[in-house]
Amino acid sequence: MRIVAGRIVPGQVLDGEIEASERLKVSRTAYREAVRILAAKGLIESRPRRGTCVTVPHRWHLLDPDVISWIFSGTPDEPLLKGLFELRTIVEPAAAALAAERRTAQQLQALRDSLERMTAHSLAVNAGQQADCDFHQTLLEASGNPFLVSLTSGVSAAVTWTTIFKQRKKPLPRDPLPDHERVYHAVAAGDAAAAREAMTELVSLALLDTTQVSSPRRRPRGRRRRAPHA
C-alpha cells in the first residue's frame, strides 16, 4: 500500500531482510515470501550489490487483483483512475457487443440471475457486490474471446473495488442497476451495437461517480445551502 500510494518511491531501496523482519516483527521466512510476492507482481526487484528496490509504476502488474485492492485502499491519483476506466471503456463495450452475438442461453440466464441478486441485495453489501462482479465476469466469458476472458480477474477486481471506494464515506450517489439492465436487454436481443453503446454509457457513468468521490467539489465559502422545498 505504501508503494502504490507513492510513500515509497521508485528506486528507493528497501530495508535488508534482518532489519525489516525485526522492525515488522515477522519471521525472516515470512518476509522473504512477502518480497517474493511483491517481485512477482512487478512492484520491486532485487539488484546485485544494491539490494531490493521499488520499480517504476509502468512495470507494476496493475490488473493484478491484489495491486488493484492496494491502489483503492487509499485515494488513487486521477491519471491512474482515468487510465483504469479507459481500459474498461476499450474492453467491456467490445465484450458486450461480442456477447450479444455469441452468448449462450446459460450465460444469458447467468446475467439475469446476477441482476436479480443485485436488485435483492443492493451494491451496499457484499452479496450485491459479488452479483455485480459476476455480471461483468459472465459478460466477458460470453464474448467467446479467450484473450478478453483472460482479463476477467482484473476487470472484476476493478469493478468490485471502485464500487467499494465510491461508498466509502457515504451511500452510492445513484443506482447503477438500470445501466446494467440496459446492457442485459441489448445482449438478450442480440443487438451488438446497442450492447456496445449501453456498456460504454455504464462505464462512463461509473467513472463520473468515482471521480466525484475522489475529487469532491467544495462549496464556496460564505454561501449557505438552501433548505429543500417540502
C-alpha angles and dihedrals in degrees: 000000000000090000097050091043090056096243088120104044129212111277094025112134116231123227117275120265097258096045094043095047091050093047093048092040094232132123120269088242091057091047092050089052091051090051090049091052094048090049091051089054091051097245097116140017135195118234126192114257090000106067132221115332138176117262128223116272096250088067094054118104092240096180092055105117092229093051091049091050090050091050092053094044084085131018111296116223116255099249091052092047094049090045090056092052092045087058091049090049090054097044110033102048089050090048091049091051092051091045090056088059101037110027119126126225089253092053091048089052090049090054090050092049091051091053091050091051091048088053094047097047107022123219092275092083135052095252092056092044090052090051090052090049091049091052093056092041093052090048092055091047090049090058087076090216111125093205092054090045089054088064092059099102093049096045091045091052090049091051093048098046097043088052091051091045094051092058099036093112103018141004120290110287091233142356111270094189095097089055090056092046091056090053091048095050092049091050091046090051092050090238105147095182093051092046091052092049094046093050092046089055092046093055092042092054091045089055091050091051092048097047090049088057096044094045107028116190117242121224112239113260117256095034119111121212110248116236113250118251115262 
